[in-house]
């Protein structure tokens, strides 16, 4: 396979992670399909495909775990005015964000947003590096596929 065509295919494997913005788990499924169809053409495509799939699985796992951490803060804020009991006859749904719940919404919400931006930046960097023919390794990636 020509080197230029190989680099373009590696670029497409990495950049295909943006399909996650179009359909659920597209950031995993699309690079996985691209890698599976191109992995036999060269060792470079096989390595970059594994790297892209491993990163996107790890990234999705990190965002999912961070989202799970957000749930107790949200529920605590909703039910914060009900001390030890809930009066079902006079139940008011109060979504009160005060100083002790501020970290739950702004802190974890901001952290999730920062992780999304970092993920987008890493996919772009990996795509550009692959287009140049460099073997890019994502940071903080769990090696699910070896």
Secondary structure, DSSP 8 states (H G I E B T S, - for coil): --HHHHHHHHHHHHHGGGGGGTSTTHHHHHHHHHHHHHTTT-HHHHHHHHHHHHHHHHHHHHHHHHHHHHHHHHHHHHTTT--S---GGG--------TTTHIIIIIHHHHHHHHHHHHHHHHHHHHHHHHTT-----TT---S--
